[in-house]
Amino acid sequence: MEPIYDHIKKHLDILFVGFNPSIRSGETGHHYANPNNRFWKILYMAGITPRKYAPTEDSKLIDLNYGLTNIVSRPTVGAADITREEYEFGRKQLKKKIEMYQPKIVCFVGKGVYQEYSGHKKVQWGVQDQPVVSNVIDFVAPSSSGLVRMKLEDIVMIYRELNRLR
């Protein structure tokens, strides 16, 4: 299965970073395509997007000055299927992307994504004290996976903070 394309350009307001594409995303070629994933609903409910986008419209986020990428490009059933080697390679590639494209904010969609990227074990929601790349805000938000046990309203509240930071 082919990796899905990043949607990225220089100086984005927000670059969203996930673990890796789901099998459904790999099949369709679009980010957050699993019908159980609430990413698109969360962005809309948090006021980040003006309407609820469909996964097939993922490339349109660029028009809003947002981007999409993952720490690992290989589609899997779940993050547990990602190897240590893939994380190591992905961590280096992601840091290079962030250094090159210089987004204002990097929003890590899940604590585990940021832990793998930064190497930090203790991570809080929201802005992190020490960004990995200078002059870029590292922001940690809950995963949008339907498996997350947090209330949707609580997740949306954390994502709303991105509006203030923009």
PEUR-V619547 format. One record per residue. RES is the residue in one letter. PSI is psi in whole degrees, -180 to 180 (* if undefined). OMEGA is omega in whole degrees, 0 to 359 (none if undefined). NEAR is the number of other ideal C-beta (glycine too) atoms within 8 Angstrom. Layout:
RES,PSI,OMEGA,NEAR ; RES,PSI,OMEGA,NEAR
This chain:
M,135,182,6 ; E,146,172,5 ; P,158,176,8 ; I,155,185,11 ; Y,144,170,5 ; D,152,169,7 ; H,102,190,11 ; I,148,173,10 ; K,172,182,7 ; K,144,171,6 ; H,41,174,8 ; L,153,171,13 ; D,-46,180,9 ; I,131,170,15 ; L,116,178,15 ; F,131,182,11 ; V,120,176,13 ; G,177,175,14 ; F,-65,181,13 ; N,165,181,15 ; P,147,172,15 ; S,170,175,13 ; I,-42,180,11 ; R,-41,176,9 ; S,-41,177,16 ; G,-38,179,13 ; E,-38,185,9 ; T,-21,183,9 ; G,18,182,8 ; H,144,179,10 ; H,143,175,12 ; Y,48,184,13 ; A,-14,179,13 ; N,127,183,10 ; P,-19,178,5 ; N,-7,180,7 ; N,135,187,12 ; R,15,185,11 ; F,-53,184,11 ; W,-37,178,13 ; K,-43,180,9 ; I,-46,181,13 ; L,-42,180,12 ; Y,-49,182,13 ; M,-31,180,9 ; A,-4,180,11 ; G,15,179,7 ; I,-37,175,10 ; T,152,182,11 ; P,-14,178,4 ; R,171,178,5 ; K,114,178,8 ; Y,155,173,12 ; A,154,178,6 ; P,-33,180,12 ; T,-10,179,6 ; E,15,185,8 ; D,-34,180,12 ; S,-20,180,6 ; K,-14,178,8 ; L,-29,178,13 ; I,-37,179,10 ; D,-24,178,5 ; L,2,183,9 ; N,36,173,8 ; Y,153,178,12 ; G,169,182,15 ; L,135,173,13 ; T,180,179,12 ; N,158,176,11 ; I,-30,176,13 ; V,135,186,11 ; S,-18,184,8 ; R,126,176,10 ; P,138,177,12 ; T,168,175,11 ; V,-41,181,5 ; G,168,181,5 ; A,-25,179,9 ; A,-17,180,4 ; D,-3,180,6 ; I,134,181,11 ; T,160,176,5 ; R,-41,181,5 ; E,-40,178,6 ; E,-40,177,11 ; Y,-44,181,12 ; E,-48,179,8 ; F,-46,182,9 ; G,-40,179,14 ; R,-47,180,11 ; K,-43,180,8 ; Q,-42,181,8 ; L,-43,179,12 ; K,-42,178,11 ; K,-43,179,8 ; K,-46,182,11 ; I,-42,178,14 ; E,-41,183,8 ; M,-44,187,7 ; Y,-18,176,13 ; Q,57,174,9 ; P,156,177,13 ; K,-46,182,10 ; I,137,169,13 ; V,116,179,13 ; C,113,179,12 ; F,118,185,13 ; V,77,181,13 ; G,137,178,14 ; K,-40,182,11 ; G,-34,178,9 ; V,-48,181,14 ; Y,-39,178,14 ; Q,-43,179,11 ; E,-39,182,11 ; Y,-48,188,13 ; S,-25,186,10 ; G,-1,179,4 ; H,138,179,8 ; K,-43,180,4 ; K,117,183,4 ; V,134,177,10 ; Q,161,173,6 ; W,148,175,7 ; G,-154,184,9 ; V,136,178,8 ; Q,148,185,13 ; D,-41,184,3 ; Q,101,179,5 ; P,151,178,9 ; V,-39,178,9 ; V,127,181,9 ; S,146,177,4 ; N,17,176,5 ; V,133,178,13 ; I,123,173,9 ; D,121,182,13 ; F,128,181,14 ; V,124,179,13 ; A,159,177,13 ; P,152,174,12 ; S,147,179,11 ; S,3,179,11 ; S,144,176,9 ; G,-12,179,7 ; L,-15,181,6 ; V,135,187,9 ; R,-2,177,3 ; M,152,175,7 ; K,142,180,5 ; L,-42,181,10 ; E,-38,179,6 ; D,-39,177,9 ; I,-48,181,15 ; V,-40,180,11 ; M,-40,179,8 ; I,-44,179,11 ; Y,-31,179,13 ; R,-29,179,10 ; E,-28,179,11 ; L,-33,177,14 ; N,-41,179,9 ; R,-40,182,6 ; L,-30,180,10 ; R,*,none,8
